[in-house]
């Protein structure tokens, strides 16, 4: 879910104050905000543009919707022959498989066929029908940058790609040790000599009691599912249980703080799936999760803190 204090505007912004430049553009299926602060205003402008260029390149590689993307080519061809992908795509999938293994399959990028069945993603053109038994364990990383599938399957890296893009953009800005804040629809990273206070936008939470999280050289990602509306049995959810392949229950929200945004992004899904079992994975990645369950509101205000502390 997006962060209320950092909501992305529809139009591109260019705000320059004392060498600080902030802009917003539509990318990755959301709005991406880049803020860079430097003594040299022109350098700040250059780094903002470089950050957006990096995100746009990743959008072209990792999109499920673009037929020319690496993801689309993998879905079409990797069950037939090894597919050569970009170094970035290879790394995103490597990380996804690492997190899948660490979570015993709770996080699984091969749930795309369930998302297609729900109408949340389009059916990939010319891709063979996925094997219903396929999972992350059927993705084989060959010598970089080759990937193949052991059986037909569809992957979608939407649960990790925004965080990876935020990290890559941050690294570009940080080459000059500049202060920056990069936000891709609620996947956020803060870097440099400053602290940022982020108000969480939590579905079904009393507005007067919305919490804030302070970040310093850290990342935050958030995900949530709204509660069912009146006379509705269940609200729709874009989150799928990686092992059991069912839609996650509604009425929960999680924010994860971690050193890297790609990790925070993926861990939000694991906590939503299995909060009690997520502690070991959170600790492995030096991450802390803040979980809100509307059904528990009134019992410690419905909040739980899980995992380690960065």
C-alpha positions in Angstrom: 0.0 0.0 0.0 1.3 3.6 -0.6 2.6 5.7 2.2 0.3 8.5 3.1 3.1 11.0 3.8 4.7 10.3 0.4 1.7 9.9 -1.9 2.8 10.2 -5.5 1.1 13.0 -7.5 -0.3 12.5 -11.0 1.9 15.1 -12.6 5.7 15.3 -12.6 7.0 17.6 -10.0 10.3 19.5 -10.0 10.9 21.2 -6.6 14.3 22.8 -6.1 15.2 24.2 -2.8 18.8 24.6 -1.7 20.0 22.0 -4.1 17.1 19.6 -3.4 15.3 18.2 -6.5 12.2 16.0 -6.2 10.3 14.5 -9.2 7.6 11.9 -9.8 7.0 9.8 -12.9 4.8 6.8 -13.8 6.9 3.6 -13.9 6.6 0.0 -12.7 2.8 0.2 -12.7 2.9 3.0 -10.1 4.4 6.4 -9.5 8.1 6.6 -8.7 9.3 9.6 -6.7 13.0 10.5 -6.6 14.3 13.2 -4.2 18.0 14.1 -4.3 19.8 16.7 -2.2 23.2 18.1 -3.1 25.3 21.3 -2.7 25.5 21.3 -6.5 21.9 21.7 -7.9 23.0 20.6 -11.3 24.5 17.4 -9.9 21.2 16.7 -8.1 19.3 17.1 -11.4 21.7 14.7 -13.1 21.4 12.1 -10.4 17.6 12.3 -10.5 17.6 11.7 -14.3 20.0 8.8 -13.9 17.8 7.3 -11.2 14.7 7.5 -13.4 16.7 6.0 -16.4 17.7 3.0 -14.3 14.1 2.4 -13.1 12.8 2.8 -16.7 15.4 0.2 -17.9 14.3 -2.2 -15.2 10.7 -1.7 -16.1 11.5 -2.8 -19.6 13.2 -5.9 -18.4 11.0 -7.1 -15.6 7.5 -6.2 -16.8 5.0 -9.1 -17.0 2.9 -7.0 -19.5 5.6 -6.1 -22.1 6.0 -8.9 -24.7 9.6 -7.8 -25.2 10.6 -8.0 -21.5 12.9 -10.7 -20.1 10.0 -12.0 -18.0 7.8 -12.4 -21.1 10.6 -14.2 -23.0 11.2 -16.5 -20.1 7.5 -17.4 -19.8 7.4 -18.1 -23.6 10.6 -19.9 -24.1 12.4 -21.1 -20.9 10.6 -24.4 -20.7 11.8 -25.2 -24.2 15.4 -23.8 -24.2 17.7 -21.8 -21.9 17.0 -18.0 -22.2 19.7 -15.4 -22.0 18.5 -12.5 -19.8 20.1 -9.3 -18.5 22.3 -9.3 -15.5 19.6 -7.4 -13.6 16.9 -10.0 -14.4 19.2 -12.8 -13.5 19.9 -11.2 -10.1 16.2 -10.5 -9.4 15.3 -14.1 -10.0 18.3 -15.3 -8.0 17.1 -13.3 -5.1 13.6 -14.5 -5.5 14.7 -18.1 -5.4 16.9 -17.4 -2.4 14.0 -15.9 -0.5 11.7 -18.8 -1.7 14.2 -21.3 -0.2 14.5 -19.3 3.0 10.7 -19.2 3.4 10.2 -22.8 2.4 8.2 -21.6 -0.6 5.9 -19.1 1.1 7.3 -16.5 -1.4 7.1 -17.9 -4.9 7.2 -16.0 -8.2 5.6 -18.9 -10.1 2.1 -17.9 -8.8 1.5 -15.8 -11.9 -1.0 -18.4 -13.3 -3.2 -17.8 -10.2 -3.0 -14.1 -10.8 -4.0 -14.6 -14.4 -6.9 -16.8 -13.4 -8.2 -14.0 -11.1 -7.9 -11.4 -13.9 -5.2 -9.5 -12.1 -2.6 -10.2 -14.9 -3.2 -10.8 -18.6 -2.6 -14.2 -20.1 1.0 -14.2 -21.5 0.9 -14.3 -25.3 2.3 -17.5 -27.0 3.4 -18.9 -23.6 2.7 -22.6 -23.0 0.1 -23.5 -20.4 1.7 -23.8 -17.0 2.1 -27.1 -15.3 -0.2 -26.9 -12.2 2.5 -28.6 -10.1 5.3 -26.2 -11.1 6.9 -24.1 -8.4 10.0 -22.0 -7.8 12.1 -25.3 -7.6 11.5 -25.7 -11.3 13.5 -22.5 -12.2 17.1 -23.4 -13.0 19.8 -20.8 -12.9 22.5 -21.8 -15.4 25.8 -20.1 -16.0 24.9 -16.4 -15.9 22.9 -15.0 -17.6 21.1 -18.2 -18.7 17.8 -19.4 -17.1 15.6 -22.3 -18.0 12.4 -23.9 -16.6 12.2 -27.6 -15.9 8.5 -27.6 -16.7 6.2 -24.9 -18.2 5.4 -22.2 -15.8 4.7 -18.5 -15.6 6.7 -16.1 -13.4 5.8 -12.6 -12.2 8.4 -10.6 -10.2 5.9 -7.9 -9.2 6.4 -8.9 -5.6 10.1 -8.0 -5.6 10.9 -5.9 -8.7 9.9 -2.5 -7.2 12.2 -3.0 -4.3 15.0 -4.0 -6.6 14.5 -0.9 -8.8 14.5 1.4 -5.7 17.8 -0.2 -4.6 19.4 0.3 -8.0 18.3 3.9 -8.3 19.6 4.6 -4.8 23.0 3.1 -5.6 23.3 5.4 -8.6 22.6 8.4 -6.5 24.9 7.2 -3.7 27.9 7.1 -6.0 28.4 10.7 -4.9 27.2 10.1 -1.3 24.2 12.3 -1.9 21.2 12.4 0.4 18.2 10.8 -1.3 14.7 9.3 -0.8 13.3 7.0 -3.5 9.7 5.8 -3.3 8.0 3.4 -5.8 4.4 3.2 -4.7 5.2 2.5 -1.1 8.6 0.7 -1.5 10.9 3.3 0.0 14.6 3.8 0.6 16.3 6.6 2.4 20.1 7.1 2.1 22.6 9.8 3.2 23.1 11.8 6.4 19.5 12.4 7.4 16.4 10.8 8.9 13.0 10.6 7.5 9.7 10.0 9.3 7.2 8.0 7.3 3.5 7.9 8.2 1.9 4.5 7.3 -1.3 4.5 5.3 -3.1 1.5 6.8 -6.5 0.2 5.5 -9.3 0.2 8.2 -7.1 1.8 10.8 -8.3 4.8 12.9 -6.9 7.8 11.1 -6.0 9.7 14.2 -3.8 6.8 15.4 -1.8 6.2 12.2 1.8 5.2 13.2 5.0 6.6 11.8 8.3 4.9 11.2 11.7 6.7 11.3 14.2 5.6 8.6 17.9 6.3 8.4 19.9 4.6 5.7 17.2 1.9 5.5 14.3 0.7 3.4 10.6 0.3 4.1 8.0 -1.7 2.1 4.4 -2.1 2.9 1.6 -4.4 1.7 -2.0 -4.8 2.8 -5.4 -6.2 2.0 -8.6 -4.2 2.8 -11.3 -5.7 4.9 -14.5 -6.9 3.1 -17.1 -4.2 2.5 -20.5 -4.4 4.0 -22.4 -7.4 2.6 -19.2 -8.8 1.1 -17.9 -12.1 2.2 -14.3 -11.4 1.3 -12.4 -8.6 -0.3 -10.2 -9.3 -3.4 -6.5 -9.7 -2.8 -3.5 -9.7 -5.1 -1.4 -11.8 -2.7 -1.2 -15.6 -3.2 0.1 -18.1 -0.7 3.2 -19.5 -2.4 2.8 -23.1 -1.1 -1.0 -23.5 -0.9 -1.8 -21.2 -3.9 -4.9 -19.6 -2.3 -5.6 -15.9 -2.0 -4.5 -14.5 1.3 -7.1 -13.5 3.9 -8.1 -9.8 4.1 -7.9 -7.1 6.7 -4.1 -7.2 7.4 -1.3 -4.7 6.7 2.4 -5.1 7.1 5.4 -2.7 6.9 8.9 -4.2 6.8 12.0 -2.2 7.5 15.3 -3.7 6.1 18.7 -2.6 4.9 17.7 -3.2 1.2 14.3 -2.4 -0.4 14.3 -5.6 -2.5 14.4 -7.6 0.7 11.7 -5.5 2.5 9.5 -5.8 -0.6 9.6 -9.6 -0.6 9.3 -10.0 3.1 6.0 -8.2 3.3 4.4 -11.0 1.5 5.9 -13.7 3.7 4.6 -11.9 6.9 1.2 -11.5 5.3 1.1 -15.3 4.6 2.5 -16.6 7.9 3.3 -14.0 10.6 4.2 -16.6 13.2 6.5 -18.4 10.9 8.2 -15.3 9.5 10.5 -14.6 12.4 13.4 -16.6 11.3 13.4 -15.2 7.8 13.1 -11.6 9.2 16.1 -12.2 11.4 18.1 -13.7 8.6 17.8 -10.5 6.7 18.1 -8.2 9.7 14.5 -6.9 9.1 11.7 -5.8 11.4 8.0 -6.2 10.5 5.1 -4.2 11.9 1.9 -6.1 11.4 -1.7 -4.7 11.8 -4.7 -7.0 11.9 -8.0 -5.2 12.1 -9.6 -8.3 13.8 -7.3 -7.7 16.7 -8.0 -4.0 17.1 -8.6 -3.3 20.7 -6.0 -6.0 21.7 -2.8 -4.0 21.8 -4.4 -1.8 19.1 -4.1 -4.7 16.7 -0.3 -4.3 16.1 2.5 -6.8 16.4 6.2 -6.3 16.0 8.1 -9.2 14.5 11.7 -10.1 13.6 15.0 -8.4 14.3 16.2 -4.8 14.4 18.5 -3.2 11.9 
